[in-house]
Amino acid sequence: MEQEIILMNTPEKKLELAMRMSNQLIYLQRMANGKMPDGKEATDGQKKWALGELMRLEPEFHKWGWLK
């Protein structure tokens, strides 16, 4: 368990996590704008869900100074 914690704090693991987070944001942004990963059109429900997920980040983005 301790070794796992140490490995999670390596620069490589942090970069991997950052990339996964970035990919998730791009996925949600594209879906909110109507595009699914396979290129098909997102449903209204999918667009609404994706936008809601992105909006959950708004308070944190303001807190971090990423949004004014």
VOMARNU-56157 format. One record per residue (C-alpha): residue in three letters; x, y, z; residue number from 0. Coordinates in nm, 3 decimals. Last residue first. Layout:
<lose ALA; <X; Y; Z>; NUM>
...
% end
This chain:
<lose LYS; <-1.332; 3.584; -1.365>; 67>
<lose LEU; <-1.266; 3.221; -1.445>; 66>
<lose TRP; <-0.937; 3.034; -1.391>; 65>
<lose GLY; <-0.881; 3.212; -1.059>; 64>
<lose TRP; <-0.860; 2.887; -0.863>; 63>
<lose LYS; <-1.180; 2.965; -0.671>; 62>
<lose HIS; <-1.357; 3.064; -0.993>; 61>
<lose PHE; <-1.255; 2.733; -1.155>; 60>
<lose GLU; <-1.366; 2.549; -0.841>; 59>
<lose PRO; <-1.711; 2.710; -0.848>; 58>
<lose GLU; <-1.749; 2.637; -1.222>; 57>
<lose LEU; <-1.653; 2.268; -1.206>; 56>
<lose ARG; <-2.011; 2.145; -1.153>; 55>
<lose MET; <-2.090; 2.340; -1.469>; 54>
<lose LEU; <-1.893; 2.087; -1.674>; 53>
<lose GLU; <-2.102; 1.798; -1.542>; 52>
<lose GLY; <-2.423; 1.987; -1.610>; 51>
<lose LEU; <-2.312; 2.062; -1.965>; 50>
<lose ALA; <-2.242; 1.693; -2.020>; 49>
<lose TRP; <-2.584; 1.591; -1.881>; 48>
<lose LYS; <-2.772; 1.846; -2.095>; 47>
<lose LYS; <-2.585; 1.740; -2.408>; 46>
<lose GLN; <-2.653; 1.373; -2.335>; 45>
<lose GLY; <-3.022; 1.442; -2.277>; 44>
<lose ASP; <-3.050; 1.647; -2.597>; 43>
<lose THR; <-2.897; 1.356; -2.783>; 42>
<lose ALA; <-2.540; 1.372; -2.904>; 41>
<lose GLU; <-2.484; 1.364; -3.280>; 40>
<lose LYS; <-2.254; 1.093; -3.407>; 39>
<lose GLY; <-1.881; 1.144; -3.447>; 38>
<lose ASP; <-1.784; 0.828; -3.256>; 37>
<lose PRO; <-1.670; 1.036; -2.958>; 36>
<lose MET; <-2.014; 1.205; -2.943>; 35>
<lose LYS; <-2.072; 1.555; -3.073>; 34>
<lose GLY; <-2.348; 1.795; -2.966>; 33>
<lose ASN; <-2.173; 2.092; -2.807>; 32>
<lose ALA; <-2.220; 1.945; -2.458>; 31>
<lose MET; <-2.069; 1.623; -2.596>; 30>
<lose ARG; <-1.763; 1.808; -2.722>; 29>
<lose GLN; <-1.714; 1.986; -2.390>; 28>
<lose LEU; <-1.764; 1.664; -2.192>; 27>
<lose TYR; <-1.507; 1.471; -2.395>; 26>
<lose ILE; <-1.262; 1.762; -2.383>; 25>
<lose LEU; <-1.297; 1.779; -2.004>; 24>
<lose GLN; <-1.247; 1.401; -1.973>; 23>
<lose ASN; <-0.937; 1.415; -2.194>; 22>
<lose SER; <-0.787; 1.688; -1.974>; 21>
<lose MET; <-0.848; 1.482; -1.660>; 20>
<lose ARG; <-0.689; 1.175; -1.820>; 19>
<lose MET; <-0.392; 1.388; -1.929>; 18>
<lose ALA; <-0.347; 1.529; -1.578>; 17>
<lose LEU; <-0.360; 1.178; -1.432>; 16>
<lose GLU; <-0.088; 1.057; -1.669>; 15>
<lose LEU; <0.120; 1.366; -1.589>; 14>
<lose LYS; <0.087; 1.296; -1.216>; 13>
<lose LYS; <0.178; 0.933; -1.274>; 12>
<lose GLU; <0.493; 1.031; -1.465>; 11>
<lose PRO; <0.593; 1.294; -1.210>; 10>
<lose THR; <0.577; 1.028; -0.936>; 9>
<lose ASN; <0.323; 1.072; -0.658>; 8>
<lose MET; <0.110; 0.769; -0.747>; 7>
<lose LEU; <0.420; 0.549; -0.718>; 6>
<lose ILE; <0.473; 0.655; -0.354>; 5>
<lose ILE; <0.111; 0.580; -0.268>; 4>
<lose GLU; <0.136; 0.237; -0.430>; 3>
<lose GLN; <0.459; 0.166; -0.237>; 2>
<lose GLU; <0.277; 0.246; 0.089>; 1>
<lose MET; <0.000; 0.000; 0.000>; 0>
% end
